[in-house]
């Protein structure tokens, strides 16, 4: 992390200030289409994370009166349907700020003593992302992907043991809230004779991500309850009000979903991503710095092929992705299907520069064949 690798070096601090949330958001705009609310919340949260971590270890001192004040962290929970860019947002900011970031698959975690990964293994991954530098890892980011899969079934505490859901949530508590945790250097299960590496999680930012399928129904049920009495009314039931239900998520909704209250309390920042529209997907293919079409154009240009897509072709690809409900992450697989024959026919050729335009008829023909195969 350029801003925190040598936090005691005041000259380096002054030379490389932490980019402001606005600067972070401007950087995100180059790579991420839409999701303005999530961009803003994450930019502020990660900016505050870096600033807080530096302040707590003595890298930043606002004044002597506040020197003994320890700033507690605000972990983040992001809800949103699959393929809306939750993981990509975090990875993009972490790369920009050069912060070690580890993305853990929550579905692989089990309660200690059972088959699967101990919760401490998420710290092993972070340590590896920091190239073994414990001090740097202690200021990094752990992403708990598929966090919603840990939700217990029902709103009541489990009577029987839930080794992959509530049990993992309880195990994550001690790590997420901050403290000294011993982790096996090579990962895997702990053994009594094994030497452990101690990691202080107090300054590690935890970001929980998940689709939380059904959470929007819980929110809508809460907001649409009728009041009792002569002046009863329906809240949030305006047909003209097109608001993402996930923007109204409260702690009680997450509890109803199956997240234990103790863990909810450790994640005070709640953000959400919106479902992507046809226009969003078309822009994702064309506009960002690392847009998918630009990638294939560069790949084909090596063989002297000037590749272009017309607008109608892009719309058909976007609609196909929407029909499959795979979001932005599914665009590459669709693009591969569309371009396989083109890449087969022209790659390695010596035609000189040849222009190839992908139009709506060509895309429709390819995707119709795919649909017949699926049927």
C-alpha positions as CSV (number, residue, x, y, z in Angstrom):
1,X,0.0,0.0,0.0
2,X,1.8,3.1,-1.2
3,X,0.1,5.2,1.4
4,X,0.8,2.9,4.4
5,X,3.8,0.8,3.7
6,X,6.0,3.3,5.6
7,X,3.6,5.3,7.6
8,X,6.3,6.5,10.0
9,X,8.1,8.3,7.2
10,X,6.5,11.7,7.3
11,X,8.1,12.9,4.1
12,X,6.6,10.1,2.2
13,X,3.2,10.8,3.8
14,X,3.3,14.3,2.6
15,X,4.4,13.4,-0.8
16,X,1.8,10.7,-1.3
17,X,-1.5,11.8,0.4
18,X,-4.4,9.5,0.5
19,X,-6.7,10.1,-2.5
20,X,-9.9,11.8,-1.4
21,X,-13.3,9.9,-1.7
22,X,-14.1,12.2,-4.7
23,X,-10.8,11.2,-6.4
24,X,-11.5,7.5,-5.7
25,X,-15.0,7.8,-7.1
26,X,-13.6,9.6,-10.2
27,X,-11.2,6.7,-10.7
28,X,-14.1,4.2,-10.3
29,X,-16.0,6.1,-13.0
30,X,-13.4,5.1,-15.5
31,X,-14.0,1.4,-14.9
32,X,-17.5,1.0,-13.4
33,X,-20.8,2.0,-15.1
34,X,-23.6,3.2,-12.9
35,X,-23.9,2.1,-9.2
36,X,-23.4,5.7,-8.0
37,X,-24.6,5.1,-4.5
38,X,-22.3,2.1,-4.0
39,X,-19.4,4.0,-5.4
40,X,-19.9,6.8,-3.0
41,X,-20.3,4.6,0.1
42,X,-17.3,2.4,-0.7
43,X,-15.1,5.4,-1.6
44,X,-15.8,7.0,1.8
45,X,-15.5,3.7,3.7
46,X,-12.2,2.6,2.2
47,X,-10.8,6.1,2.4
48,X,-11.7,6.3,6.1
49,X,-10.2,2.8,6.5
50,X,-6.8,3.8,5.3
51,X,-6.9,7.1,7.2
52,X,-8.1,5.4,10.4
53,X,-5.5,2.7,10.2
54,X,-2.7,5.2,9.8
55,X,-4.0,7.4,12.6
56,X,-4.3,4.4,15.0
57,X,-0.7,3.3,14.4
58,X,0.6,6.8,14.8
59,X,1.0,7.7,11.2
60,X,-1.4,10.7,11.4
61,X,-1.9,12.8,14.5
62,X,-4.6,15.6,14.2
63,X,-3.6,17.1,17.6
64,X,-2.3,16.2,21.0
65,X,-5.7,16.2,22.7
66,X,-6.9,13.4,20.4
67,X,-3.7,11.3,20.4
68,X,-5.2,8.7,22.8
69,X,-8.4,8.3,20.9
70,X,-8.7,5.0,19.1
71,X,-11.0,5.2,16.0
72,X,-13.1,2.1,15.7
73,X,-13.6,0.7,12.3
74,X,-16.8,0.6,10.3
75,X,-17.0,-2.7,8.4
76,X,-19.2,-2.8,5.3
77,X,-22.0,-5.0,4.0
78,X,-23.1,-4.7,0.3
79,X,-26.2,-6.3,-1.0
80,X,-27.2,-6.7,-4.7
81,X,-28.1,-9.3,-7.2
82,X,-25.4,-11.5,-8.8
83,X,-23.4,-9.8,-11.6
84,X,-24.0,-6.2,-10.5
85,X,-20.4,-5.5,-9.8
86,X,-20.0,-5.8,-6.0
87,X,-16.7,-7.6,-6.0
88,X,-15.4,-5.6,-9.0
89,X,-16.0,-2.3,-7.1
90,X,-13.9,-3.4,-4.1
91,X,-11.1,-4.9,-6.2
92,X,-10.8,-1.7,-8.3
93,X,-10.5,0.5,-5.3
94,X,-8.0,-1.8,-3.6
95,X,-5.9,-1.9,-6.7
96,X,-6.0,1.9,-7.0
97,X,-4.9,2.5,-3.4
98,X,-2.5,-0.5,-3.5
99,X,-4.1,-2.1,-0.5
100,X,-3.7,-5.9,0.1
101,X,-7.1,-7.4,-0.5
102,X,-8.2,-11.0,-0.2
103,X,-11.5,-12.3,-1.5
104,X,-12.7,-15.2,0.6
105,X,-15.5,-17.6,-0.5
106,X,-17.7,-17.8,2.6
107,X,-19.4,-21.0,1.3
108,X,-16.1,-22.9,2.0
109,X,-15.9,-21.8,5.6
110,X,-17.2,-24.2,8.4
111,X,-17.2,-24.1,12.1
112,X,-13.9,-25.1,13.7
113,X,-13.5,-28.9,13.9
114,X,-15.5,-29.7,10.8
115,X,-14.6,-30.5,7.2
116,X,-13.8,-27.2,5.4
117,X,-11.8,-24.1,6.1
118,X,-11.5,-22.5,9.5
119,X,-12.6,-18.8,9.6
120,X,-9.0,-17.9,10.4
121,X,-8.0,-19.0,6.9
122,X,-9.3,-15.7,5.5
123,X,-6.4,-14.0,7.3
124,X,-4.0,-16.5,5.8
125,X,-5.2,-15.4,2.3
126,X,-4.8,-11.7,3.3
127,X,-1.3,-12.4,4.6
128,X,-0.4,-14.0,1.2
129,X,-1.9,-11.0,-0.6
130,X,0.5,-8.8,1.5
131,X,3.5,-11.0,0.5
132,X,3.9,-12.2,4.0
133,X,4.1,-8.7,5.5
134,X,2.1,-9.0,8.7
135,X,2.2,-5.2,9.3
136,X,0.8,-4.5,5.9
137,X,-1.8,-7.3,6.1
138,X,-3.1,-5.8,9.3
139,X,-4.2,-2.7,7.3
140,X,-5.7,-4.7,4.4
141,X,-9.2,-5.6,3.3
142,X,-10.9,-9.0,3.6
143,X,-13.9,-9.5,1.3
144,X,-16.4,-12.1,2.5
145,X,-18.0,-13.1,-0.8
146,X,-21.2,-15.1,-0.8
147,X,-21.8,-13.9,2.7
148,X,-25.5,-14.3,2.4
149,X,-25.1,-18.1,2.1
150,X,-24.2,-18.0,5.9
151,X,-27.7,-16.9,6.8
152,X,-29.3,-19.3,9.2
153,X,-32.7,-20.7,8.2
154,X,-35.4,-18.7,10.0
155,X,-35.2,-15.8,12.5
156,X,-34.7,-17.9,15.6
157,X,-31.4,-19.2,17.0
158,X,-30.6,-22.7,16.0
159,X,-31.3,-25.6,18.4
160,X,-29.1,-28.0,16.4
161,X,-25.6,-27.1,15.2
162,X,-25.3,-25.3,11.9
163,X,-21.6,-25.8,11.0
164,X,-21.7,-23.8,7.7
165,X,-24.1,-21.0,8.6
166,X,-24.7,-19.6,12.1
167,X,-21.6,-21.5,13.4
168,X,-19.4,-19.6,10.9
169,X,-21.1,-16.3,11.8
170,X,-20.2,-16.9,15.4
171,X,-16.6,-17.8,14.4
172,X,-16.3,-14.6,12.3
173,X,-17.4,-12.4,15.2
174,X,-14.0,-12.5,17.0
175,X,-12.2,-11.7,13.8
176,X,-14.4,-9.0,12.4
177,X,-14.7,-7.0,15.7
178,X,-11.0,-6.8,16.1
179,X,-8.4,-8.7,18.2
180,X,-5.3,-10.8,18.1
181,X,-5.9,-14.0,16.1
182,X,-3.4,-16.8,15.7
183,X,-3.3,-18.2,12.2
184,X,-1.4,-21.2,10.7
185,X,1.2,-19.8,8.3
186,X,0.3,-22.3,5.5
187,X,-3.4,-22.3,6.1
188,X,-5.4,-25.4,6.9
189,X,-6.4,-26.7,10.3
190,X,-4.7,-25.6,13.5
191,X,-2.6,-28.2,15.3
192,X,-1.3,-28.0,18.9
193,X,2.3,-28.3,17.9
194,X,2.0,-25.8,15.0
195,X,3.6,-22.4,15.3
196,X,1.0,-19.7,14.6
197,X,1.4,-16.2,13.3
198,X,-0.4,-13.6,15.3
199,X,-2.4,-11.0,13.4
200,X,-4.2,-8.0,14.9
201,X,-7.5,-7.6,13.0
202,X,-8.4,-4.3,14.7
203,X,-7.3,-2.3,11.6
204,X,-8.5,-4.9,8.9
205,X,-11.6,-3.8,7.0
206,X,-14.1,-6.5,6.4
207,X,-16.5,-6.1,3.5
208,X,-19.3,-8.7,3.3
209,X,-20.9,-9.2,-0.2
210,X,-23.9,-11.2,-1.2
211,X,-27.0,-11.4,-3.5
212,X,-29.2,-11.9,-0.4
213,X,-32.0,-13.4,-2.6
214,X,-35.3,-12.7,-0.8
215,X,-34.1,-9.8,1.2
216,X,-35.9,-7.4,-1.1
217,X,-39.1,-9.3,-0.3
218,X,-38.5,-8.9,3.4
219,X,-37.9,-5.1,3.0
220,X,-41.1,-4.7,0.9
221,X,-43.1,-6.7,3.4
222,X,-42.0,-4.3,6.1
223,X,-42.5,-1.1,4.2
224,X,-45.9,-2.1,2.8
225,X,-47.6,-3.0,6.1
226,X,-50.9,-1.2,6.6
227,X,-51.4,1.0,9.6
228,X,-54.4,0.1,11.7
229,X,-57.2,2.7,12.1
230,X,-59.4,5.1,10.2
231,X,-56.4,7.0,8.7
232,X,-54.6,3.9,7.6
233,X,-52.1,4.2,4.8
234,X,-49.6,2.1,2.9
235,X,-46.0,3.1,3.2
236,X,-43.7,2.8,0.2
237,X,-46.5,1.6,-2.1
238,X,-46.4,4.4,-4.7
239,X,-46.5,2.9,-8.1
240,X,-44.6,5.8,-9.5
241,X,-41.8,5.4,-6.9
242,X,-39.3,3.1,-8.5
243,X,-36.9,2.6,-5.6
244,X,-34.6,-0.4,-5.2
245,X,-35.9,-2.1,-2.0
246,X,-32.3,-2.9,-1.1
247,X,-31.8,0.9,-0.5
248,X,-34.1,0.6,2.5
249,X,-32.5,-2.3,4.2
250,X,-32.4,-2.1,8.0
251,X,-30.7,-4.3,10.6
252,X,-34.0,-5.9,11.4
253,X,-34.3,-7.1,7.8
254,X,-30.9,-8.7,7.9
255,X,-31.8,-10.4,11.2
256,X,-35.0,-11.8,9.5
257,X,-32.8,-13.0,6.6
258,X,-30.7,-15.0,9.1
259,X,-27.7,-12.9,10.0
260,X,-27.1,-12.9,13.7
261,X,-27.5,-9.5,15.4
262,X,-24.0,-9.5,16.9
263,X,-22.5,-9.7,13.4
264,X,-24.9,-7.1,12.0
265,X,-23.7,-4.7,14.7
266,X,-20.1,-5.1,13.5
267,X,-21.1,-4.0,10.0
268,X,-22.6,-0.5,10.4
269,X,-22.1,0.6,6.8
270,X,-24.7,-1.0,4.4
271,X,-24.6,-0.3,0.7
272,X,-26.4,-1.8,-2.3
273,X,-26.0,-2.2,-6.0
274,X,-28.8,-1.8,-8.6
275,X,-29.8,-4.4,-11.2
276,X,-28.2,-3.6,-14.5
277,X,-30.4,-2.5,-17.4
278,X,-29.9,-3.1,-21.2
279,X,-28.3,0.4,-21.5
280,X,-26.0,-0.3,-18.5
281,X,-24.7,-3.6,-20.1
282,X,-24.2,-1.9,-23.5
283,X,-22.1,0.8,-21.8
284,X,-20.2,-1.8,-19.8
285,X,-19.2,-3.4,-23.1
286,X,-18.1,-0.2,-24.7
287,X,-17.1,2.6,-22.4
288,X,-14.8,1.7,-19.5
289,X,-11.1,1.8,-19.9
290,X,-10.9,-2.0,-19.8
291,X,-14.2,-2.5,-21.7
292,X,-14.8,-6.0,-23.1
293,X,-15.1,-4.8,-26.7
294,X,-11.8,-2.9,-26.3
295,X,-10.1,-6.1,-25.1
296,X,-11.2,-8.1,-28.1
297,X,-10.4,-5.3,-30.4
298,X,-6.8,-5.3,-29.1
299,X,-6.6,-9.1,-29.3
300,X,-7.8,-9.1,-32.9
301,X,-5.7,-6.2,-34.0
302,X,-2.6,-8.2,-33.3
303,X,-3.7,-10.4,-36.2
304,X,-4.4,-7.3,-38.3
305,X,-8.2,-7.4,-37.8
306,X,-10.0,-4.1,-37.2
307,X,-13.0,-5.4,-35.2
308,X,-16.1,-3.2,-34.6
309,X,-19.6,-3.8,-33.1
310,X,-22.6,-1.8,-34.2
311,X,-25.1,-0.6,-31.6
312,X,-27.8,-3.1,-32.5
313,X,-25.4,-6.0,-32.0
314,X,-24.5,-4.7,-28.6
315,X,-28.1,-4.4,-27.6
316,X,-28.8,-8.0,-28.6
317,X,-25.9,-9.3,-26.5
318,X,-27.1,-7.2,-23.5
319,X,-30.6,-8.5,-23.8
320,X,-29.3,-12.1,-24.0
321,X,-27.4,-11.5,-20.8
322,X,-30.5,-10.1,-19.1
323,X,-32.5,-13.1,-20.2
324,X,-30.0,-15.5,-18.6
325,X,-29.9,-13.3,-15.5
326,X,-26.1,-13.5,-15.3
327,X,-25.4,-9.8,-15.2
328,X,-22.2,-8.2,-16.4
329,X,-20.0,-11.2,-15.5
330,X,-21.8,-13.2,-18.2
331,X,-20.9,-10.8,-21.0
332,X,-17.5,-12.4,-21.6
333,X,-18.9,-15.9,-22.2
334,X,-21.5,-14.5,-24.6
335,X,-18.8,-12.6,-26.4
336,X,-16.7,-15.7,-26.7
337,X,-19.6,-17.5,-28.4
338,X,-20.2,-14.6,-30.8
339,X,-16.5,-14.3,-31.8
340,X,-15.3,-17.9,-31.9
341,X,-15.8,-18.3,-35.6
342,X,-14.3,-14.8,-36.3
343,X,-11.2,-15.6,-34.2
344,X,-10.9,-19.0,-35.9
345,X,-11.1,-17.7,-39.4
346,X,-8.9,-14.6,-39.1
347,X,-6.4,-15.3,-36.3
348,X,-2.9,-15.9,-37.5
349,X,-3.9,-14.8,-41.1
350,X,-1.8,-12.5,-43.2
351,X,-4.5,-10.5,-44.9
352,X,-3.1,-7.2,-43.8
353,X,-5.5,-5.0,-41.9
354,X,-9.0,-6.3,-42.5
355,X,-12.2,-4.7,-41.2
356,X,-14.8,-6.9,-39.5
357,X,-18.1,-5.5,-38.3
358,X,-20.3,-7.5,-36.0
359,X,-23.9,-6.7,-36.7
360,X,-27.3,-7.6,-35.3
361,X,-28.0,-10.4,-37.8
362,X,-24.7,-12.1,-37.1
363,X,-25.1,-12.0,-33.3
364,X,-28.8,-13.2,-33.6
365,X,-27.7,-16.1,-35.7
366,X,-25.0,-17.2,-33.3
367,X,-27.2,-16.9,-30.2
368,X,-30.1,-18.7,-31.9
369,X,-27.8,-21.6,-32.4
370,X,-26.9,-21.5,-28.7
371,X,-30.5,-21.4,-27.7
372,X,-31.3,-24.5,-29.8
373,X,-28.3,-26.3,-28.2
374,X,-29.6,-25.5,-24.8
375,X,-33.1,-26.7,-25.7
